[in-house]
């Protein structure tokens, strides 16, 4: 399950051992294509990685604070620190490989 980030508050994601934060917007076509892929991957990796979504229109300050200038953008957080960043749509096999690579860092 992908949890929604609200009020520019990413504390829960920062406290997770491993987390993917998806910065997106409802008007962004590639973001909407990525959403079901993330939902499926969140089920596959349940208990290993937490997944979050931050709508950049609702969480503008959070996006700015994390250097998000293009969407969709993914941050991989490990123990509260960004260890991976990716911009753009990825099909599931590529996304899964990216997440697993970040987990190993």
C-alpha positions in Angstrom: 0.0 0.0 0.0 1.2 3.5 -0.9 0.5 6.0 1.9 -0.2 9.6 1.2 2.0 12.3 2.6 0.1 15.4 3.7 0.9 18.9 5.2 4.5 18.8 3.9 5.2 16.2 6.7 7.5 13.4 5.7 8.3 12.3 9.3 6.8 8.8 9.0 8.8 8.1 5.9 12.0 9.4 7.5 11.5 7.1 10.5 11.0 4.0 8.3 14.0 1.7 7.9 13.6 1.8 4.1 11.1 4.0 2.2 10.3 5.1 -1.3 8.7 8.5 -1.6 7.0 9.3 -4.9 6.7 12.9 -5.8 3.9 13.3 -8.4 0.8 15.3 -9.4 -2.6 14.4 -10.7 -2.1 16.3 -14.0 1.2 14.5 -14.7 0.7 11.6 -17.2 3.9 9.7 -16.4 3.0 10.0 -12.7 -0.3 8.4 -13.3 1.3 5.6 -15.2 3.8 5.0 -12.4 1.2 4.9 -9.6 -0.1 1.4 -10.3 3.4 0.1 -10.7 4.3 1.5 -7.3 1.2 0.1 -5.7 2.0 -3.4 -7.1 5.6 -3.2 -6.0 4.6 -2.0 -2.5 2.6 -5.3 -2.2 5.6 -7.3 -3.4 8.0 -5.7 -0.9 5.5 -5.4 2.0 7.4 -5.4 5.3 10.7 -4.6 3.6 10.1 -1.1 2.1 7.4 1.5 3.0 6.0 3.4 0.0 4.7 7.0 0.2 3.2 9.5 -2.3 3.6 13.2 -2.0 1.4 15.3 -4.4 3.7 18.2 -5.3 0.7 20.6 -5.6 -0.3 19.8 -2.0 3.3 19.4 -0.6 5.1 22.2 -2.5 7.5 23.0 0.4 8.4 19.4 0.8 9.2 19.1 -2.9 11.3 22.2 -2.8 13.2 21.1 0.4 14.1 17.8 -1.4 15.2 19.4 -4.6 12.4 18.0 -6.7 12.2 20.0 -10.0 10.8 17.3 -12.3 8.1 14.6 -11.7 7.6 11.8 -11.3 10.6 11.8 -8.9 11.4 9.0 -6.5 13.5 9.2 -3.4 14.8 6.2 -1.6 15.3 6.8 2.1 17.3 4.4 4.3 17.3 5.1 8.0 16.1 8.7 7.3 18.8 9.5 4.6 18.4 9.8 0.9 20.4 7.1 -0.7 18.8 7.1 -4.2 16.9 9.5 -6.5 15.3 8.8 -9.8 13.3 11.0 -12.1 10.8 9.7 -14.7 8.7 6.6 -15.4 10.2 3.2 -14.9 8.5 -0.1 -15.8 8.2 -2.6 -12.9 11.3 -4.7 -13.6 13.5 -1.6 -13.8 11.9 0.0 -10.7 12.2 -3.2 -8.7 15.9 -3.4 -9.6 16.4 0.2 -8.6 14.7 -0.3 -5.2 16.7 -3.5 -4.5 19.9 -1.7 -5.4 19.1 1.1 -3.0 18.3 -1.4 -0.3 21.8 -2.9 -0.6 23.5 0.5 -0.1 
